[in-house]
């Protein structure tokens, strides 16, 4: 098409644009409802507790994610029959450090839940007593581990990091007893609390093992099969190599209405909960039948080792059911849809659990699944800073290797377009699979952007978990799948003009925790990279006392005339370096000099992006973590839920749209009434088409609607 003809077409299109606020489309193709807690940090493998932390008389919700030992507090602002929780982590600092698992339970009978948590290095449990008065406060009362009288002496009450115990009143005497798997893991041990018997009150933690085979039930050493009425004889006593595969969760509650404690049990590597029904007596539990699919109307299926919690979520006085994965292996998680909520339509005595959502709380936050690697960039060239987020990926296949369940993930990039202004940014999910990178079936995508050929358009480099660097052109076509022949696992690139010569340089992190540096050199209009060092600045973010890996993720930024380096790490600490010449200076204790309100706690595998998003000369910072979410530091920026796309390529009413991204001209193949609108839902074009039609569109993002289906197109 000749330039004059293209200009004429554009003028015709623009003449069709309605006045602002008029002719809004009568179909909903986007969701601009703001997320209530966009920066909550994501959720993966959670346990829950209920405490009134703000003193308003309502029990708030505590969420502990074992993947990073990260505690979040959601204030209960719902009325009777209403679910409404709002994140407020200002209370988190009042809680003690907890590791791997936590049980919130009131052992001393004062109406305030105390804390039982794993004692790292001791295979036992520590206990914190709730001594809150005007504010939430706990005191350590059991350390390093809780003991129980066994075999003539007080010994460690075994509780591993891979098993979740049940801490409940089993015998109805008022104090809390404990169920846990024994050392061989085949039978469930009961440790009876003798506080009431010895002292007449429940505020002591004095235990005795009174049953080595509670419920007369045994677990297979090979799988999640349960053997009933089995304590002395049977297959379950034959343990391979002396040990069962480790990992199970226990929850006790009367679920059959006979006033006897039933048992819910899950096993490592299995996605379901087994309900074991108690047909014994209050003194002697006896599991008489089992259901392998619970709840019956919508069985739980959460990949590996779900753990259940009973609590009232909708403020109707009846306990509902929350379920989340518990597997200690961070890669054995589902990422998105990992918090299932069942509302109880029955009573506490006769529950009727109905599935309400598989993404409780997650659906109100940015959560890209497993891992989150943010970068700020202007994707569409409109002068506003957008947000692109890489991820480790969603699970696409599983397999066994050497008897251990393994997973493979396919990652993608999420694009949150800035639909606000320079002074008031608003991010809105525009594309969950930006650049269609999910087709690569690659795990662990970390993006970075920069103009590498001097054409004024941004290209993209993407690191992968397998260790490659992928180069994409400005239209996001893959042009080099082995860029620089970089072959270090979990590569994390960052393009930045480090030395201030006007040419982009390249810094790459990897699983080791160190940094690779490539200096950019201009050759014609093309930027070439020359390898300098594999240990840039002496940086090593690996905590060698805890891991063999560091998972360094670099990002560089400028504050005034100073260039600084931020590096995410496996343990979640965000490192900060200055004096980027020779061996760098670690100033991680001085983050608040550059980003206000900074607290260095971000869960596993942190990764950051920094920018002045609202044009106030102050840096905002988002930090991603293994749970797939982002936390925002020094800002309050709205995030909308996203643009919907429902246009298939085949079938009745289908249509095809290409190229995408486009440069002015877009071809559509289909028949019917074509409508093109902007993100506000305002139509700029409505016409009948029949077959192949090419239209010219102005620069921006457009929603193309035909026969009830919607597709998105980018025009650059």
N, C-alpha and C positions, 0 to 999 in steps of 0.2 A: 504494500500500500504506500502511495506517495505521501510525503509529509503533509501536503495541503489537504489531502483527503482525510488523513488521520485526524488533523486538527478540526476539520469540519465535523467529523463523527463525534469527537469529544465535546465540541460545542453543543451538538444536538443532544447528547446524553445529559450534559450539565443543565440544559434548558428544561429537562424533564424532572430535575431534582425539586421536590416539593419544599415549600417554606418550612422552616424548623418547627417541629411539633405537630405538623399536619400530616394527614394520610399515613398514619402509622399502620404497619401491616397487621392484618387480622390473624396471623399465625405466630406462634411463639417459637422462634428459632434460636433464641439465646436466653440464658438465665443470668440476669444481672443482680440477683439477690446476693448480698454480701455474706461471706462466711463469718460466723460468729467468733471463731478462734483460729484465724488462718495461720498464725505463727506459733501454734502449740507444739510443734516439733515432731509430729507423727507418732504412731503407735505400732508396736510389733508383737511383743509377748508380755502381756500385762496381767497384773494381779490388782485387786481392788480392796479398798477399805472405806468405812463411813465414819466421819468425825465432824462435829460442829466446830470448824476452825475459826469462824468469824463471829461466833457468839450470838447468832440471830435465832437460835432455837431449832434450826433445820440442820440435818446431817448433810454435810458436803461429801464430795466424792474424791478419794485419793486414788491415783493411778500410778502404779509402780511398774515400769518397763524394765525387765531384767536385762534386755539388750542395751547395756550402758548404765544400768543401775540408776535410772532416771525417774525421779518422783515428780508428778504433776498434781496440782490441786484445782479442782473444778467446784466453784461455789454453786450451791443449790438455790436457784432463784425461781423454781417452779411452784405453782399452786397445786392444790389437790387434783390428781389426775393429769398433771402436766409434767412433761420432761423438758427441763431447761437448766443446763449447766453452763457456767461461764468460767473460763480459765482465769485464775489469779494465783500466780506462783510466788507472790510476796510472802506467803506463809511457809514455803518449802524450807527455808533456812532454819525454821524452828524444829525440824525433824532430824533425827540422827541419821548417819550414813547407814544404808541398808544394802546388802549384797545378795544377788541371785534370787532370793525369794523372801516374802514377808507375809505373815499372818497377823491381821489386826483382830485382837480378841481381848475381852475384858476379863482378866484373870483374878483381879482383886475385888470385883463386885461393886465398884464405885460409879458405874454407869459410863465410864470412859474407856474406850478401847486402848489396850496396851499393844506393844509391838514384839512379836517373835520373828527373828530373822536369822539367816544362815551365818554361822561363824566361820569365816573364811580361814582355811588352813587347818581346821579342827574337826570337820565333818560333824558338826553339832549346831546348836542354836544359842544365840544370845537373846536376852530379854531386856526391853526397856519399859519402865512403868510410866504411865501417863500421869503427870503431876500438874496438869494445866490448871491455872487459875484465871488470871485476866488474859493470858495469851497461851498458845499451845506450847507445851514444854514436856520433855521426857528426861528420865534419869536412868542410867544403866544400872540394872540390878542383878544381872547374871552375865558373867564373863570369865573365861572364854567360852564356856559351854554349860548347858543345862545337864544335870546328872540324874540318874535313876538308880534305885537299889536293885542290883542284879547279881545273883550268884554269890551273895554274902558280902557285897561291897558297893559303894557308890561309883558308878562308871558313867562315861559319856553316853547320853541319850542320842544314839546315832541318827543323824539327819544329813544327808548328802546334798550337794548343790543341784543334783539331778532328780531328787525326789521331793514332792510337796506333801508335807504331813497334814493330818487332820487334827485340829486342836479344838475340842468340843467337850461338853459334859455328857459322857457316855452312860453314866449310871444314875443320873438324876439327883445327885446329892448336892449340886450347886457349884462345885469346883470343876475346873477344866482338866480333862484327861487328854492323852495324846496317842494317836495311832501313827505308826511309821513302819516301813519295811525293815526287817532285820538285816543282819550283816550279809547273809546270803541272798536276801531279796525275794525268797520264795513265799514266805509267810508274813502276815501283818501282825506286828507286836502291839499290845496295849500296855501303856504306861499309865497306871492309875494315880491320880493326884490324891494324896492322903491329908490334905489341908483340913478338910472338914472333920475327918476322923480324929485327927490328932489335936487340933486347936479349936474346933467348933466354928471356924470362919474360913472363908475361901481365899484369903489374901496371901497365901504361901504357895511356893512351888516345890513341893516335896513329892517325888514320884517313886513308884515301885513297878517293875515289870510284873504284871499279873497274868499275862496271857501271851504265849509265843505264837498263837494261831487264832487270832481273833476272827470270829465269824465262821470258823472251820472252812476256810477257803484258801486256796493256794494258786499262785500264778505260775504258768509255764515258764521254764527257763529259755525257751526258744521263740516264743511269740506272745501274743496277748491273750491266749486262751486261759480261762479260769476254771479250776477244778473245785467243785462243791463237796462239802462233807469230807474234806481231805486234811488230815493233820499228821497221821503216823505213817500211812502207806500211800503209794501211788507214784505216778510218773514225776510229779512235781518235786519229789525229794531227790531226783537224779539231776545234779547240777553240772553243766559242762565246765570242765576245768576249775570247778570249785566256785564259780561265780555266775550269777545270772546277768543278762544284759541290764545295765543300770538305767533307771529312769521310770518313774510312775507318779501320778498325782492321785490324791485321795480327798474325797469330800463326803461328809456324813450329814444326813438329814432324813427325817421321816418323809418319804415320798409316796407311801402307800396307805397312809391313814390308820395304821395299826399301833401308833405310839411307840414304835421301835425304830432305832436308827438304821436306815438303809445306807448303802455305800455306792458312791459313784467313783469309778476308777478308770484312768487312762494310762496307756503305756507308750513308751518312747517308740517312734517310728510308725505309730498307728494313729489315725485321724479321729477315732470315735471315742465316746464315753460308754462304759458298760455299767448298767444299773444292776446291782446285786441286792435282792430283796431279802429282808430279815424276817425270818419266821420263828425265831427263838424266843427268849425271854429277856426282860430288862437286865438280868444278871449274866446271861449267857447268850451272846449273839450267835445266830445260825443262819447263814445265807442258804436259802432253799431254792431260789431260781434266779435267772439272769436275763437281762435284755441287752443285746449288743448294739441296738440302735436307740439312742435316747436324745431328745424326746421323740416319741413315736411318730408324731405328725410332721416333724421337720428335723430329722436326725442331725446331730453335730458332725461336721466333717471338716476338720481344721489341720490337715496334713500330718502333724505330729504332736501327740501328747497334750490335748486340751485340758485346761484346768477350770472348774466351774466355781462361781460365787453366787450366793443368794443374798439379795438385798433389794430394798424398795427403791426403784428408780423413778417411778411416776407419781410418787407421793400419795398413793391410795391406801397405804397401810398394809399392803400385801407384798411379800417378797417376790421379786422377779429373779431372772437368771441371766448372769453374764458369763461368757465363755471366751477364753483367749488361749493361744498356744503357750506352752511352758518349756519346750525343748531348749536345753542350754546351748545347743549349737546355733549360733546366730544365723547361719545359712539355712537352717531348717525352720523357716518361717514363711508365712504366706504374704507378708507385707501389707498390701491393701486388703480390706475386708477381714481383718484379724480380730475384731471385737464384735462378737455376736450377742445381741440382746433379745431375750425372750421375755415378753410380758406375761405375767401370771393372770389369766382370766378366771382362775378358780379362787381357792383360799389357801392359806398357809398349811392347813391340815390336808386339803385335797387339791394340790396345785394342778393347773392346766396351763402349761407353758406354750405360748404361741410366738413364733419367730416374728420379731418386729423389724430388725435390721441386722445386716452383717458388718456394718461399719459404724457402730455407735461411737460418737465423738469424732471419729475419723472423717466423717462426711462434712464436718464443719471446720476442717483445717486443710492446709496443703499437705498432702501425703502421697508421694509418688511411688510408694511401695517399700522397697528395700534400698537404702542408701539414697542420699540427696547431695548433688554436686551443683551448686548454683553459680551462675555467672550473669552479670549485668551487661547488656549490650543493646544497641538500637537495631533490632532485627529488620524493621521495615523502612528505616531511613526517614521517619517522621519527626525526628528531633527529640523524641521521648525515650527514656531508658526502659527497656523491657527486661524481663527475667526469663532466662532459660535454665532448666534444671535437668541435669543428667541423673542417672540412677544405676544401681547394681542390676536391677531388672526383676520382672515377675517370673515366677517359676513356670517353666514350660515342660520339664521332663524330670523324672526321678529314676534312679537305678541303684543297685547295690554294688559296692566295691569292697572286697575283703570283709563282707558281712556287715558293712555300715551303709546306711541309706544316704545316697548322694543326690544333689540337685543340680540342675542347670537352669540358668535364667537368661531370658532375652530382654535386654534393656532398650529403652527409648528415651527421647528427650521430650520434656514438657515445656511448652512455650506459654508464658503469661504475658500477654500484650498490655502495655500501659495505655489505658483508655481514659486517663485523667489529663492533667495539665502538668507543666513544669513545676508549679508550686504546690499542686495537690495531686500526686500520682495515685492511680488506682490500677491494680493489676487484675486482669481477667483471663481465666484459662481460655486460650484460643485453640491450641492444638496439643493433644495428649501424645501425639507421635510426630513431633516436628521433624521434617525432612524424611519421614518414613523410615527411620533408622531401625525400627523393630525388624524389618526384613533381613537385616544382617545377622540376626540371631546371635549377637555379641553380648557378652556380659560385662557390666561395669563401664558405662559410657560417661566420660568426663569432657565437656566441651570448652573451647576457648575460641575467640573471634578476633580477626584483624585483617587489615588490607595488606595482602602479600604481593600484589602485582601492580600497585599504583593506580588502579582504575577508580578509586574512591568508593569501592564496594567491599563489604566485609566477607572474607572467606572464613571457613571454619575448620579447626583441627579438633579431633576427638580421640582421646585415649581410651583404651579398652582394658578390661580385666585380664585378658589373655596376653596383653603386653604390647600391642601394636599402636601406632599412631595413624589415624585415618585423615586424609585431607579432602575437603569438599570445596567446590568453587562457590561463587557468590549466589548461584541458584541452587546450592545445596545438592549438587550432583557429586558423587564420589569420584575423585580423579586419581587418588593414590591410596591403596589399601596397605601400604607398607612404607609410610613416609619416614625417611631418614634411617630406615632399617632398625628402628628402635624396638627392642625385644625384651623389655623388662615388665614383669607382671604388675598389673594395676597401675598402668601409666596414667599420669594426671598432668596434662600440659597447661601452660599459661603463657600467652603471648603478651609481651610488654616491652617497651623501649627502656631497658634497664640503664644503659649508659648515656641516654639523652642525645644520641646522634641522629635522631629522626627516623631510625630504622628499627623495626620490631625485632626483639630477641626472643628466645624460647627457653623457658625453664620447665623441667619435667620432674614430677615426683613419681615414686613407685612404692612397691610393697616394702622395700628395705627401710624406708624412712629418710633416705638421703635425697639429694637433688642433682639433676643433670643440667648443665648450662650450655646452650648453643648461642653463639653470637650471630646476630643478623648482619648480612653483608649484601649491599645492593649491587646487582648485576643487571644493568639495563633498567627495566621496570620491575624486575622480579627480585624478591628477597630470597637469598640463599642463606643456609644456616651452617656455621662452622663449629664443630664440637670443640669445647674448651675443657670441661672437667665433669667427672661423675661424682664429685663431692663438693658442690658449690658452697663456698663459705664455711665449710666444715659443719654444715647443718646435718643433724641426725635426730629425728623426733621419735625414734624407737625407745620405748621404756624397756631396757634390757632386763630389768628385774621382773617384768610381767609377761614379756612376749618376745618372739623372734622377729616380729614385724613392726613396721612403723606407719605404713600407708600414708606417706606424705602427700598432701594436696596443696600446692603453692598458689598464692595470689599476690600480686604486687599492686601497690597504690601509692599515690603521692599526697602528701599533706604539706601545703606550702611548697617550699623548695626541696623538701625532704622525700626521698624514695624509701619506702618500707616494704618489707616482705612478711606476709602472714602465711603460716603453714599449719594445715590441719593434720591430725594424727589419729592413730588407732585408738588410743586411750581417751580421745575426745578433747584434750587440751588444745587450745589455739595458741601457737607460738608466734611471737613477734620479734623481728630482727631489724636492726638499722645498721648504718655504716657498712653498706654493701660493697666492701672492697677488702679483699683478703679474707680473714676469718671474721664472720659477722658477730655483732653484739646482740645477745639475747636480752630483750627488754620486755619479756612476756608479763612481768609484774607491773608494767606501766601502760597497759592497754587503755586505761581511762584517760590518759593524756591525749588520746587520739579518737576514742569512741566512748561517749558518756554511757554510764549505767552498765558497764561491762562486768559480767561475772563469768569466770572461765570454767563452765560446767556444761557440756554439750552432748554427753553420751558417747557412744562408739563412733569412730571414723568421722571426725569433724571435717568440714570443708566450708570455706567462707567466700563471700563476695562483698565488696565495699564500694559505695558510691554516694555522692550527694544527690539523693533522689528528689528532694523537694526544694532545691535551689536556695538553701539557707546557709550555705558555707559550712555545714556540719556533715560529717560522714554518717550515713546509715550502714548497718552491717547485718547481713543475714548469714546464719550458720546452719548448714545441713548436718544430718547425722544418720546413723545406720537405720533408724526407724523410718526414714523416708520423708521426714518433715523438715521444716525450717523454723528457726527462732530469729526474731527480729530484735536487734539491739539499737537503742537510741532512735526510736521512731514509732509511729502509729499510722500504718498505711493499710488502707482497705484492700480486700481481695474479693472479687466476685467469682461466682461458681463456674461460669464458663459458657462457651458457645457450643450449641449442640449441632451435630452433623449426622444426618440419617439417610444420606443418598446412596443407594446401592449402584453397582455398575451393571448388573444383569437382573432380569426378571421384569415383571409387569411395572410399567411406569418408570423404569430405570433410565438414567441418563449418564453421559460421560462428559467430563470437563477436563480440558488440557490447553496449554501447559499450566503447571501450577508448582512454583510461582511463575507468573507471567510478566511480560514486558509490554503492557498496553493491550495486546490482542489476546482474547480468550475464545477458544472454540468449544461449542456445546453441541452434543449430539443427542437429540431427543425430540419428542413431539408434545406440544401442550402450551400452556400459558407460562412464560418465563418471567420471573420476578427477580430483580437484583436489588438488594438493600444494604445499608450500612449497619454497623453494630448497634445503632440506636433503633433499628427496625424501620427506618425510613426508606421508602422505595425510590430508587433513581431510574429504574427502567422496568416497564411492564409491556410485554408484547407476546404475540403468538409466534411460535416457531414450529417448523416441520422439517425434521432431518438435521443436517449439519448447518450450524449458524455460527458466524464469527462476529464478536462484538468488541468494541474498544472500551476499556474501563480506565478511569483515572487511577493514579497512585493510591494505594491503601488496601484495606481488607473489605471483602465483599461477601455477602451471603447470597448464593444463587439457589433459587427455589423453582422446582419444576415437578408437577404432578404429585405434590404433597411431600416431596423429599428435598432435603437441603444439603448443599455442599459449600465449603469455604474456598475462597481463592485469594491469593496474595498477588497484588500487582505492584511491581517495583519499577 
